[in-house]
C-alpha cells in the first residue's frame, strides 16, 4: 500500500511538471503590423489565395506556389501577399531561402 501510494505521488508530480512546462510554452506573437485574424503562411478565402509572412526582422522570403502544372517561386515581403484566385492556387510554402 505504501509503495503504491508513493508511486502515484511520483506519477502525479511528473504529470504536474510536464503540464506546467507545456502550458508555459506560449506561441510566438505575430510581427508588428500583421493582421491578427490571418494565419502565418498560406491561407485562402472563398475567392482569393494569400501568403502571410510573419516576421519582425523585415526579411523577404521565397515561397513555392503550388498550382496545376509546374509550381513557381515568388519572393514575398513581410505581411500579406496576394497570390491569385483561390481556384487557381493549391497552396504555398516557405522554401527556406531569403530573397
N, C-alpha and C positions, 0 to 999 in steps of 0.2 A: 504494500500500500504506500509506504513512504517513497519507494523508488518510482512508482507510477506517478505520484504527485510531483516529485522533483522533475521528472521528465516532462510533464505537462507544463510546469512553470518555465522550464527552459524553452520549450517549443513556443509558448506564449510570448516570452521575451524576444525570441528571434523574430517572430511574426511582427511584433510591435516595432522593432528596429527596422526591419525591411519595409514595413508600411510607412514609417516616418521618412525613410530615405527616398522612397518612390514619390511620396506626396510633396517633398521639398524640391523636386526637380521640376521647376516651372518652365513652360515653353518660352522660347525667345520672343521678345516683343517685336512687332513689326517696325521697320525703319520709319523714321520721321517722314511724314508726307504721303505715306501709302494708305490706301483705302482699307479701313479696318474690316469691312464686310467682305472683301475679296481675299481668297486664299493666296498664299505664295505659290508660284508655279503655274501650271496650266489650269485654266478653268474656262467654262463656256456658259453662255446664257442661251435662251431659246433661239437666238438668231446669230450670235457672234462668238468667236473664239479669242481668248486673250492669254497672255503670259504675264504674270506679276513677278517682277524681280525684286525681292525684298533684300535690301542691303543698307548698311549705314556708312559704307566706305566709298560710295559713288562709283563702284566698278561697273563696267559693262561686260556682259557675258554672252557666249554663243549658245543658242538653243537649237536643237534639231526639231524642225516642224514636220510632223507626220501627216502625210496626205496620200490620197490614192495615186499611185505612181511613185516616182522617185521622191524621197524626202529631200528637204533642203535645210540649210543652216541660215540662221539670222542672228545678227548682233542686236541685243536689247539693252536699253539703259535702265537705271533704277526706276521703279514704278510700273505702271501698267502699259503694255504694248498690245495693240490690236493686231491679231494675226490674220483675220479674214472671217469669212462666213462659217458658222458652226457646221453647216452642211458639207463644207469642203475640207475642214481641218479635223483630223482624228486625234491629235494630241501634240504635245511639245514637251521637251525635257532638256535640262541643262547638260551640256556635253563635258563640263569640267574645264573649259577653257575660257579665257577672257579675250576681249577684242578691243 
